[in-house]
Amino acid sequence: MTGKRGKSGVFAVVLAAAVITTAGAPPAQAQSPAGKLGNQFTYTYYATSADTGTPVGGWTFGYCPSYFSNSWGTRTSYFLSSEEAC
């Protein structure tokens, strides 16, 4: 019985570490440069992975000096991003 309890304890520690590690890293799309006052960020979305042609959507936001956001069209998995000072 002691052997099973030991293995369960190790499994619980490994599982807890995995949950904490995973919970600490948001998905790439969710990561934002929050807190970068004086910067404007632009995402331009495209229909294909080539990231060329006519954009199908866009999102601009920034902290200049207060937060603003403007978007149009469709957000896709294919985008180019840029950052510039306000």
C-alpha positions in Angstrom: 0.0 0.0 0.0 2.9 2.4 0.8 4.3 1.9 -2.8 1.0 3.0 -4.3 0.7 6.0 -2.0 4.2 7.1 -3.0 3.5 6.8 -6.7 0.2 8.8 -6.3 2.1 11.5 -4.4 4.7 11.8 -7.1 2.0 11.9 -9.8 0.1 14.6 -7.9 3.2 16.8 -7.6 4.0 16.3 -11.3 0.4 17.1 -12.3 0.3 20.2 -10.1 3.6 21.4 -11.6 2.2 20.9 -15.1 -0.9 22.9 -14.3 1.0 25.7 -12.7 3.4 25.9 -15.6 0.7 25.8 -18.2 -1.5 28.3 -16.4 1.3 30.8 -16.2 1.8 31.1 -20.0 -1.2 32.6 -21.9 -1.7 31.5 -25.5 0.2 33.5 -28.0 -2.8 35.4 -29.2 -3.7 36.5 -25.7 -0.2 37.8 -24.9 -0.3 41.6 -25.2 2.2 44.3 -24.6 0.1 45.7 -21.8 1.8 48.4 -19.8 3.9 49.7 -22.6 2.8 53.3 -22.4 3.5 55.5 -25.3 3.3 52.7 -27.9 0.9 51.8 -30.6 0.5 48.2 -31.9 -0.9 47.3 -35.3 -2.0 43.8 -36.4 -2.8 43.4 -40.2 -4.7 40.1 -41.0 -4.4 38.2 -44.3 -6.4 35.4 -45.8 -3.4 33.1 -46.4 -0.1 32.3 -44.7 1.8 34.2 -47.4 0.8 37.5 -45.7 0.5 39.2 -49.0 -2.3 40.7 -51.0 -5.2 42.7 -49.7 -5.6 42.5 -45.9 -8.9 41.0 -44.7 -8.8 42.8 -41.3 -6.8 45.0 -38.9 -6.5 45.8 -35.3 -4.7 48.9 -33.9 -4.4 49.6 -30.2 -2.2 51.5 -27.9 -1.5 53.4 -24.7 -1.1 57.0 -25.8 -1.4 58.1 -22.9 -4.7 56.2 -22.3 -5.8 52.9 -23.9 -7.5 53.0 -27.3 -8.5 50.2 -29.7 -9.8 50.2 -33.3 -10.5 47.1 -35.5 -12.1 46.2 -38.8 -12.7 43.1 -40.9 -11.8 39.6 -39.9 -9.1 38.3 -37.6 -7.3 35.3 -39.0 -4.3 33.2 -37.9 -2.2 34.9 -40.5 -1.0 38.4 -39.5 1.8 40.8 -39.4 2.4 43.0 -36.4 4.2 46.2 -35.8 4.9 48.6 -32.9 5.7 52.3 -33.0 5.9 55.1 -30.5 3.0 57.4 -30.2 
